Amino acid sequence: SGTDAHAEGFETVASGEQSHAEGFSTTASGDQSHAEGMSTTPGVVGVALGVASHAEGLDADATGNYSHSEGNATHALGIASHAEGETTAASGAASHA
């Protein structure tokens, strides 16, 4: 795990520096990232990969730096993007879906 990182729950991974993963099969690999909720495909969804990113919900992922994804099957791909709701994707920089 990353320095000062914390993982709690079942099969959670907090590998980024100061990252936090909680829930079921979530991964917080970006530095200062936070993943919470549940992943049905560990390592692919339910992940916070971007620096200072935050993914929460079911199969939500935040791969852009400073991005935030929340809900069911949401994807925050762009830098500083925000995806929320169900089956949404925010792929452009500073985009919102």
C-alpha positions in Angstrom: 0.0 0.0 0.0 1.0 3.6 -0.4 2.6 5.8 2.3 0.0 6.9 4.8 -2.7 5.0 2.8 -5.6 3.2 4.4 -7.8 0.3 3.1 -10.8 -1.1 4.8 -13.5 -3.6 3.8 -13.2 -6.7 1.5 -10.5 -6.9 -1.1 -9.7 -3.2 -1.1 -6.4 -1.7 -2.2 -5.0 1.7 -1.4 -1.8 2.0 -3.3 -1.5 5.7 -3.8 0.3 8.0 -1.4 -2.2 9.1 1.3 -5.0 7.3 -0.6 -8.1 5.6 1.0 -10.1 2.7 -0.3 -13.2 1.3 1.4 -16.0 -1.1 0.6 -15.9 -4.1 -1.7 -13.2 -4.6 -4.2 -12.3 -0.9 -4.6 -8.9 0.5 -5.6 -7.5 3.9 -4.8 -4.2 4.0 -6.7 -3.9 7.8 -7.4 -2.0 9.8 -4.9 -4.5 11.4 -2.4 -7.3 9.5 -4.1 -10.4 8.0 -2.5 -12.5 5.0 -3.7 -15.6 3.8 -1.9 -18.5 1.5 -2.7 -18.5 -1.7 -4.7 -16.8 -3.0 -7.8 -18.0 -5.9 -9.9 -14.7 -5.8 -11.9 -11.8 -5.2 -9.5 -9.1 -3.0 -10.9 -11.2 -1.9 -13.9 -14.2 -0.1 -12.2 -14.6 1.0 -8.6 -11.2 2.7 -9.0 -9.8 6.1 -8.2 -6.8 6.3 -10.5 -6.3 10.0 -10.9 -4.4 12.2 -8.5 -6.8 13.6 -5.9 -9.6 11.8 -7.6 -12.8 10.4 -5.9 -14.9 7.5 -7.0 -18.0 6.4 -5.1 -20.9 4.1 -5.8 -21.3 0.9 -7.8 -18.7 0.5 -10.6 -17.8 4.2 -10.5 -14.3 5.2 -11.7 -12.4 8.4 -11.6 -9.4 8.2 -13.9 -8.8 11.9 -14.6 -6.7 13.9 -12.2 -8.9 15.8 -9.7 -12.0 14.1 -11.0 -15.1 12.9 -9.2 -17.4 10.1 -10.1 -20.5 9.1 -8.2 -23.4 6.8 -8.8 -23.9 3.6 -10.8 -21.5 2.9 -13.7 -20.2 6.5 -13.9 -16.9 7.5 -15.4 -15.0 10.7 -14.7 -12.3 10.5 -17.4 -11.2 14.1 -18.0 -9.0 16.3 -15.8 -11.2 17.9 -13.2 -14.3 16.2 -14.6 -17.5 15.2 -12.7 -19.8 12.3 -13.6 -22.9 11.5 -11.5 -26.1 9.5 -11.8 -26.3 6.3 -13.8 -24.3 5.2 -16.8 -22.7 8.6 -17.4 -19.3 9.6 -18.6 -17.5 13.0 -18.4 -14.5 12.7 -20.7 -13.5 16.3 -21.4 -11.4 18.5 -19.2 -13.6 20.2 -16.5 -16.7 18.4 -18.0 -19.8 17.4 -16.1 -22.2 14.6 -17.0 
